[in-house]
């Protein structure tokens, strides 16, 4: 550890994981015998948070020339690009509560493989569909022109075949991650039993996509969306965050704190992936490391934990993930003749979100900790996954006797045809035999 660093900075003001990173950078410079000149210093994208909005505004007034990229309300803070010497000076400012890195976030999709399909989780026995449950998806933009979205509810409004459509589009590798995640939830295509493929097909989906001109996504992008949710009074029941960091977290970073605060203030359930940096212990990423977030790990087709799925606990010792769902080789049907197959903890998190939407439709009053308790109670063991039939039986979401009318009609017609064929063969077999002899001449 550089003694020079310790003398020049107020370590209490720096987020511990960021402080460790800065010390490593400085130690490397010392070991290499190189000290960068002031005019070529590396700049760090940082989040500076304050105890109150008043403290933040006072700081900005006293430092009018201070470079600010953006400001936030939920947690009083600013985003800035600063070199290490300036960060050291900022750590001594009494108005500042904490300084940390505005970390880069990544989407949690992994390899492409054979389809598992979602019908193992959802069959004709579900009598709840997520109706009137509002789900916000923080991901890339949802491409609503695919066939699977016709008649779905995006942004709380119905979309039909003409609204929001894109002419002459081609299914390609340019399919957005947000499109795949939304399809898991509200896919309107039907299987042969006339059951819609989406886990919660009648849920209202709010596309809270990250839209910026940069190639990278940061903590601040999601915190900005949180501010928008609060300021615009977006009536969300559940938020699914598909992004996570590439390094383990202690759940004390600003994004984790923002998630916990939003849950406390508005009662929104937030679901996040555990991350795809497993299988080492203590590899849970942010925001999944946040104590109040429902963190989801991935299961293989055989019920084992996916190798890529991050393991608990968090760096601060909190037991995570809260639940595991299938997240390996999941088949997502975008068009009637095209299935896109994908793996990742964000896929498992989307499935968990759909299940939560069904439970919330039945009991709107259930909060995050109660949902966690429900999941933990019915998670039999990792090799067998969650006991969905038992869970849904107890919450009146599952009924083994419930079958859709269209399915019954279709089955009854097919059975009637089979019975008629059998009767014809029994009573008119001689005539049928003679007819065959005449046709084939034997």
Residue, then its C-alpha position, 0 to 999 in steps of 0.5 A: x500500500x502506498x503510504x503517500x496515498x494514505x497521507x494525501x486522501x481521506x480514506x473514510x470518504x472513498x468507497x472501499x472497493x474504489x479505494x483499493x482500486x486507486x491504491x493498486x493503480x498508484x502502486x503499479x506506477x511506483x513499481x514501474x518507476x513511472x509517475x504520469x505528468x499532470x497533463x496526462x493523468x488518467x481520468x476516472x468517472x466518479x459518483x460523488x454523493x452527499x448527505x442532503x440535496x442542500x449539501x450538494x447544491x452548496x458544493x456546486x455553488x462553491x465550486x462553479x468551475x467543477x465539471x459535472x456530467x449529471x446530477x441525481x435526486x433519489x440519492x443526492x449525487x453528481x457524476x464527474x470525470x476527475x484525475x486521481x490528484x483531484x479525487x484526493x482533494x475532493x475526499x477532504x471536502x466536508x460537504x461530500x459524503x462519499x466518492x466511488x467509481x461510476x462502474x460499468x454494467x454488463x448484460x447477463x446473457x451467455x452462450x447460445x444452445x438448444x432450446x429448453x422451452x418455457x412450457x415446463x414452467x407454464x402450462x394450461x393449469x395457470x389461471x393467472x396471467x399477470x393482469x394489471x401488474x406493471x413491470x419495468x424492464x431496465x435493459x436495451x430497447x424492446x423491439x416491439x415489431x416482432x410477431x410475439x408482441x402483437x396484442x401485448x401491453x407495452x408501456x401500459x398500452x395495447x400494441x397491435x399488428x400495425x402499431x409500432x411495426x417495422x416494415x421489411x425487418x429481418x430476424x438477425x443477430x441484431x435482436x436486442x437483449x431487452x426484446x428477449x427478456x420481454x418475450x419471456x414475460x409477455x410472449x403472445x404466441x400460442x403453443x399447440x394447446x392454445x396457451x400463450x407462451x409468455x409467463x405473464x402475458x397480460x402484464x403491463x410492460x414499461x420499456x425503461x431502456x438505457x438510451x445513450x450514445x455511448x457503448x458503455x452503460x454505467x451505474x448512473x444510467x440506472x440511477x437516472x431511470x430511478x429518478x425518472x420513476x420517482x419524478x414521473x410517478x410511474x406506477x410500477x409493481x416490479x422492476x427487472x434490471x438485466x445489467x450487472x457489474x463484472x466484479x463482485x460487490x459488497x452491496x454497499x455501492x451507490x446502485x445497490x443503495x439506490x435500489x434499497x432506497x427505492x424499495x423502501x420508499x415506493x414498495x417496488x419489488x426489484x429483481x436482478x441477476x446474480x451475475x455471470x462470473x461464477x462459479x467462485x464463492x462470493x462472486x455476486x455482482x451489483x445490483x444483485x448484492x443489494x440486501x433488499x433486491x431479489x437476486x436470481x441465479x441460474x439452473x441447468x436443464x438437469x437442475x444443477x446450478x449453472x457453472x457461470x452463475x455467480x455464487x454467494x455470499x456477497x463480499x459483505x457476507x449476505x446470503x445470496x442468491x435468493x432463488x434459482x430458476x432455469x437460465x441455461x439454453x432457454x428457447x424464446x420464440x420471436x416468430x412462429x417459425x423462429x426460436x432464439x436460444x440463450x443462457x444467462x442469469x438475466x434469463x433466470x431473473x426474467x422467469x422469476x419476474x414473471x412468476x412474481x407477477x402471477x403472485x402479485x396479481x393474486x395478492x397485490x399486498x405482498x412485498x419483497x421480503x414476503x416474496x423472498x420467504x415464499x420462494x425460500x419455502x418452496x425451493x426444495x433443493x437446487x437439483x430439483x428447483x422450485x416446487x411451482x405446483x405446490x407454490x401455486x396450489x397454496x396461492x390459488x394460482x394453480x389448479x390441476x382441473x383448469x383447462x382452457x375451453x379452446x383446448x377442450x374443444x380442440x381435443x374433443x374434436x380430435x377424439x371424436x374423429x378417432x372414435x369415428x375411424x375406429x367404429x368404421x373399421x369395426x363395422x365396415x371392415x369387409x367393405x373397406x377391405x374389398x375397396x382396397x382390393x379393387x383400388x390396388x387390384x389384388 
